[in-house]
Amino acid sequence: MLTTLLIDDEPLTTQALRKILENHFPNIEVLGEATNGLKAWEIIQDRVPDFIISDIRMPNLDGLELLEKVRDAELPIKVILLTAYGEFEYARQALKLGASGYLLKPYIQSELIKEVFRVTKEIEAENGYKSILSKAIPLFEENALKKLLVGKLDSNDLNEFLEMAENRWEQCVVSVFQLGGSNLKAEEIEEVIKISITEEMNSHLLYSGYHGISFFRKLNEIIMIHASKDADTDAQLVQGCIRILMNYFHKPFKVGSSQSQYPPQQLPEAYEDALQYSTAIQDVTITKNTTDHQGVLIDKAVEFCKRYYTTDINLQKIADHLDINKYHFCNLFKDQLHVTFWDYVTNLRIDHAKNLLQTSEERVSSIAIQSGYINSSHFGRVFKEITGVTPAEYRRQAKTS
């Protein structure tokens, strides 16, 4: 969802702008309305919007001055300026400062809608490019590191890798996680589980302030490569990864980390170093920690579902709330409660709807909304699928019983 800030010294103008955006751009969140540039700047310090719509002539700090502050701070905010004055100088300054749009008051609603639509498409395109770039670089680095690990990256590709990586991979530490039981027999791991594990481990690297990457190299082996900080912090990083793996595997596995830092060209040596210092994580520890941790997570998940099932609850929201990967959460929820997350939420909603149908005279469409369904037709289909009757039939049966 994109965000915006509305600025004009006439509150009626910002109210009108908000109404237009609500009617035509439901995917845009209005962070607030300000009566001058100074108040707007205070709001921006707290949360940076994707774009702002601002009048030019305002007290304290006018629209052009606000735009200049935004550009000086190098904030990625698109700015649409409105003015009742058509002087060329205003337009010239606005263009010089990099305004994304410029409309004269009184503006025609359709022109404003077109301008907002154009700016939002620009933002989405730029965000898409950044997203592609942010995904492409790690993939390139992962591919290069995998080749370096087995000594199969030629000198040209190595130079290209080092140039793109800048100083990120000058000195590396390698950790090896060997799964599959105490005898380390390779066992097939579902692809979705592999994705989930590496996502969690890479998120752990990121949130721990490390530049690093993890990936499956063999059926039962995960490699983690990162730039070292200090021995204690590095040990905490590895322990965090062990806890992640404990959520997935109930058999012992082995973990080892290289005891020295290595340049990228010596990753094979770092790998061998990690294997040399590999130690087993025992089953008893895994079972106890996993059971306790999973129990807490499921309790929180159930509490969250019971509290928010009438809202637009979804898998990503509850996963974010629990700070857990959504794929792992799905598996964990079903393993612990023997029902899928969506079936659990649906049962809560239908039970709530049943109660309302029995105890109130409200319309079925209203009950659908109160039970978490925006579309009453969808609600009717789900209700009949579970109960065998339509909501109206259920109400009639409840009254006659």
C-alpha positions in Angstrom: 0.0 0.0 0.0 1.3 3.4 -1.0 1.2 6.4 1.5 0.6 10.1 1.0 0.5 13.3 3.0 -1.9 16.2 2.2 -0.8 19.8 2.9 -2.8 23.0 2.5 -3.5 25.9 4.8 -7.2 25.5 4.0 -8.5 22.3 5.8 -11.4 22.0 3.4 -8.9 21.5 0.6 -7.1 18.6 2.3 -10.5 17.1 3.3 -11.6 17.2 -0.4 -8.3 15.7 -1.5 -8.7 12.9 1.1 -12.2 12.2 -0.2 -11.0 12.0 -3.8 -8.2 9.6 -2.9 -10.5 7.4 -0.8 -13.0 7.1 -3.7 -10.6 6.5 -6.5 -7.4 5.1 -4.8 -8.3 2.7 -2.0 -4.8 1.3 -2.1 -3.4 4.7 -0.9 -3.1 5.4 2.8 -3.3 9.1 3.9 -0.8 9.5 6.7 -2.2 12.8 7.7 -3.2 16.4 6.8 -1.1 19.4 7.6 -1.9 23.2 7.3 1.7 24.2 6.6 5.0 22.9 5.5 6.5 23.0 9.0 3.9 20.6 10.4 4.2 18.5 7.3 8.0 18.2 7.8 7.4 17.0 11.4 5.1 14.3 10.2 7.7 13.3 7.5 10.3 12.9 10.2 8.1 10.3 11.9 7.1 8.4 8.7 8.2 9.1 5.2 5.3 9.0 2.7 5.6 7.7 -0.9 4.3 11.1 -2.2 2.8 14.3 -1.0 0.2 16.7 -2.4 1.0 20.2 -1.3 -0.1 23.8 -1.8 2.7 26.3 -2.6 1.6 29.4 -0.7 1.4 28.5 3.0 2.6 30.1 6.3 5.8 29.1 8.1 7.2 26.9 5.4 5.7 27.0 1.9 5.4 24.2 -0.6 8.6 25.0 -2.5 10.6 25.3 0.7 9.2 22.0 1.8 10.2 20.4 -1.5 13.7 21.8 -1.1 14.0 20.3 2.3 12.8 16.9 1.0 15.4 17.1 -1.8 18.2 18.2 0.5 17.5 15.3 2.8 17.5 13.0 -0.2 14.2 11.5 0.7 12.5 9.4 -2.1 9.2 11.3 -2.0 7.3 12.3 -5.1 5.8 15.8 -4.7 2.7 17.1 -6.5 2.3 20.9 -6.1 -1.0 22.9 -6.2 -1.2 26.6 -6.5 -3.8 29.3 -7.3 -1.1 31.4 -8.9 0.1 30.7 -12.5 3.2 32.7 -12.4 6.0 31.2 -14.5 8.5 31.6 -11.7 6.6 29.1 -9.5 6.6 26.5 -12.2 10.2 27.1 -13.0 11.3 26.7 -9.3 9.1 23.6 -9.0 10.6 21.9 -12.0 14.1 22.9 -10.8 13.5 21.3 -7.5 12.2 18.1 -9.1 8.5 18.3 -8.5 6.6 15.3 -9.9 3.5 17.2 -10.7 2.2 20.8 -10.9 -1.6 21.7 -11.0 -3.3 25.1 -10.9 -6.2 25.8 -8.6 -9.1 25.3 -8.9 -8.0 22.0 -10.3 -10.3 19.7 -12.2 -10.9 16.5 -10.3 -10.2 14.3 -13.3 -6.8 16.1 -13.9 -5.8 15.5 -10.2 -6.8 11.8 -10.5 -4.7 11.4 -13.7 -1.8 13.1 -12.0 -2.0 10.9 -8.9 -2.4 7.8 -11.1 0.7 8.7 -13.1 2.8 9.4 -10.0 1.7 6.1 -8.3 2.7 4.2 -11.4 6.1 5.8 -11.3 6.5 4.8 -7.7 5.4 1.2 -8.4 7.8 1.0 -11.4 10.7 2.3 -9.3 9.9 0.0 -6.4 9.6 -2.9 -8.8 13.1 -2.1 -10.2 14.5 -1.9 -6.7 12.9 -5.2 -5.8 14.3 -6.9 -8.9 17.7 -5.5 -8.1 17.6 -6.4 -4.5 16.8 -10.0 -5.5 19.3 -10.2 -8.4 22.4 -9.2 -6.4 21.9 -11.9 -3.7 21.3 -14.5 -6.4 24.4 -13.4 -8.2 26.5 -13.5 -5.0 25.0 -16.9 -4.0 25.9 -18.4 -7.4 29.4 -17.0 -7.2 30.0 -18.2 -3.7 28.7 -21.7 -4.6 31.3 -21.8 -7.4 34.0 -20.4 -5.2 33.2 -23.1 -2.6 34.1 -25.8 -5.1 36.9 -23.9 -6.9 35.0 -23.5 -10.1 34.8 -19.7 -10.5 37.1 -18.4 -13.2 39.3 -15.3 -12.8 37.0 -13.0 -14.9 33.9 -14.0 -12.9 35.8 -13.6 -9.7 36.9 -10.1 -10.6 33.3 -9.2 -11.5 32.1 -10.7 -8.3 34.6 -8.8 -6.2 33.9 -5.6 -8.0 30.1 -5.9 -7.4 30.5 -7.1 -3.8 32.9 -4.2 -3.0 34.1 -4.9 0.5 31.3 -7.1 1.6 33.1 -10.4 1.3 36.7 -9.5 2.0 37.0 -11.9 5.0 34.5 -14.7 5.3 33.4 -17.3 8.0 31.8 -20.5 6.8 29.4 -22.5 8.9 28.2 -26.0 7.9 24.9 -27.5 9.2 24.7 -31.2 8.4 21.2 -32.6 8.8 19.7 -36.1 8.7 20.4 -37.9 12.0 23.5 -38.9 13.9 24.8 -41.1 11.1 24.4 -38.1 8.7 22.6 -40.2 6.0 21.3 -37.9 3.4 17.5 -37.7 3.5 15.1 -35.9 1.1 13.9 -32.6 2.3 10.8 -31.0 0.7 11.6 -28.0 -1.5 9.1 -25.8 0.4 10.9 -26.7 3.7 14.3 -25.8 2.1 12.9 -22.4 1.0 11.5 -21.8 4.4 14.7 -22.7 6.3 16.9 -20.5 4.1 14.5 -17.6 4.3 14.5 -17.8 8.1 18.3 -18.1 8.3 18.8 -15.2 5.8 16.4 -13.1 7.8 18.3 -14.0 11.0 21.5 -12.9 9.3 19.9 -9.6 8.3 18.2 -8.9 11.7 21.5 -9.7 13.5 23.3 -7.0 11.4 25.3 -9.4 9.3 26.1 -9.4 5.7 25.8 -13.1 4.8 23.9 -15.7 2.9 22.8 -19.3 3.5 21.8 -22.1 1.0 21.4 -25.8 0.7 24.5 -27.3 -1.0 23.5 -31.0 -0.7 20.4 -32.9 0.3 21.3 -32.7 4.0 23.8 -29.8 4.2 23.3 -26.0 4.6 26.1 -23.6 4.1 26.2 -20.2 5.8 28.8 -17.7 4.7 29.1 -14.3 6.5 31.5 -11.5 7.3 32.7 -12.0 10.9 32.2 -9.5 13.8 33.7 -11.1 16.9 33.8 -14.5 18.4 30.9 -14.1 20.9 28.6 -12.4 18.4 29.4 -15.0 15.7 28.6 -17.7 18.2 25.2 -16.1 19.0 24.5 -16.0 15.2 25.1 -19.7 14.9 23.0 -20.5 18.0 20.2 -18.6 16.4 20.4 -20.7 13.3 20.5 -23.9 15.4 17.2 -22.8 17.1 15.7 -22.2 13.6 16.7 -25.8 12.6 15.3 -27.2 15.8 11.9 -26.0 14.7 12.1 -28.3 11.7 14.1 -31.3 12.7 13.8 -33.6 15.7 16.9 -35.7 15.0 20.5 -34.8 15.9 22.5 -32.8 13.4 26.0 -31.5 13.3 27.2 -27.9 13.2 30.7 -26.5 12.6 32.2 -23.1 11.9 35.6 -22.1 10.5 37.9 -20.9 13.2 39.5 -18.2 11.0 38.4 -15.6 8.5 39.1 -16.5 4.8 39.1 -14.4 1.6 36.5 -15.6 -1.0 39.2 -17.4 -3.0 39.9 -19.7 0.0 36.3 -20.8 0.7 37.2 -24.5 0.1 39.7 -24.2 3.0 37.1 -22.4 5.2 34.7 -25.3 4.5 37.2 -27.9 5.5 38.0 -25.9 8.6 34.3 -25.8 9.5 34.0 -29.6 9.1 37.0 -30.2 11.3 35.4 -28.3 14.2 31.9 -29.8 13.6 30.0 -31.0 16.7 26.7 -32.8 17.2 23.6 -31.1 18.5 21.9 -33.9 20.6 18.4 -35.1 20.3 17.4 -34.5 23.9 18.3 -30.8 23.7 16.4 -30.4 20.4 13.3 -32.1 21.7 13.0 -30.0 24.9 13.7 -26.6 23.3 11.5 -27.4 20.2 8.5 -28.5 22.3 8.7 -25.4 24.6 9.2 -23.0 21.7 6.5 -24.5 19.6 4.0 -24.5 22.4 4.5 -20.8 23.0 4.1 -20.0 19.3 0.9 -22.0 18.9 -0.6 -20.4 22.0 0.2 -16.9 20.6 -1.2 -18.0 17.2 -4.5 -19.2 18.7 -4.8 -16.0 20.8 -4.2 -13.9 17.6 -6.8 -15.9 15.6 -9.5 -15.5 18.3 -8.8 -11.8 18.6 -8.7 -10.9 14.9 -10.7 -13.6 13.0 -13.4 -11.0 12.1 -10.9 -8.8 10.4 -8.9 -9.3 7.2 -6.6 -11.7 9.0 -4.2 -13.5 6.7 -1.2 -15.9 6.8 1.4 -13.2 6.3 0.0 -11.0 9.1 0.0 -13.8 11.7 3.5 -14.9 10.6 4.8 -11.3 11.0 3.1 -11.1 14.4 4.9 -14.2 15.5 8.2 -13.3 13.7 8.2 -16.6 11.9 8.4 -17.7 8.3 4.8 -18.3 7.0 5.6 -21.7 5.4 7.1 -22.9 8.6 4.1 -21.6 10.5 1.7 -23.5 8.3 3.4 -26.8 9.0 3.8 -26.1 12.7 0.1 -25.0 13.1 -1.2 -28.2 11.4 1.2 -30.5 13.2 0.2 -29.1 16.6 -3.5 -28.6 16.2 -4.2 -31.1 13.4 -6.1 -28.5 11.4 -4.9 -25.9 8.8 -4.6 -22.3 9.8 -7.4 -21.3 7.3 -9.7 -24.1 8.5 -9.2 -22.9 12.0 -10.0 -19.3 11.2 -13.0 -20.4 9.0 -14.5 -22.4 11.9 -14.1 -19.4 14.2 -15.9 -17.2 11.7 -18.7 -19.7 11.0 -19.3 -20.3 14.7 -19.6 -16.5 15.2 -22.0 -16.3 12.3 -24.1 -19.1 13.7 -24.4 -17.2 17.0 -25.5 -14.0 15.3 -28.0 -15.8 13.1 -29.6 -17.4 16.2 -29.6 -14.3 18.4 -30.2 -11.4 16.1 -32.4 -10.2 13.3 -29.6 -8.5 11.3 -29.3 -9.0 7.6 -27.2 -11.9 6.4 -24.9 -9.4 4.5 -24.3 -7.6 7.8 -23.5 -10.8 9.6 -21.1 -11.8 6.9 -19.1 -8.6 7.4 -19.1 -9.0 11.2 -17.8 -12.5 10.7 -14.9 -11.4 8.6 -16.4 -11.8 5.1 -16.6 -8.7 2.9 -18.3 -10.7 0.1 -21.7 -12.0 1.3 -21.9 -14.5 -1.6 -18.5 -16.0 -0.6 -19.7 -16.2 3.0 -22.9 -18.0 1.9 -20.9 -20.6 0.0 -18.5 -21.2 2.8 -21.3 -21.4 5.4 -23.2 -24.0 3.3 -20.1 -26.0 2.7 -19.5 -26.3 6.4 -23.1 -26.6 7.8 -24.9 -28.1 4.8 -27.5 -25.3 4.7 -27.6 -21.6 3.7 -27.4 -18.9 6.4 -31.1 -18.2 5.9 -32.0 -21.8 6.2 -29.9 -22.1 9.3 -31.7 -19.2 10.9 -35.2 -20.7 10.1 -34.1 -24.1 11.5 -32.8 -22.4 14.7 -36.1 -20.6 15.2 -38.2 -23.7 14.8 -36.0 -25.9 17.0 
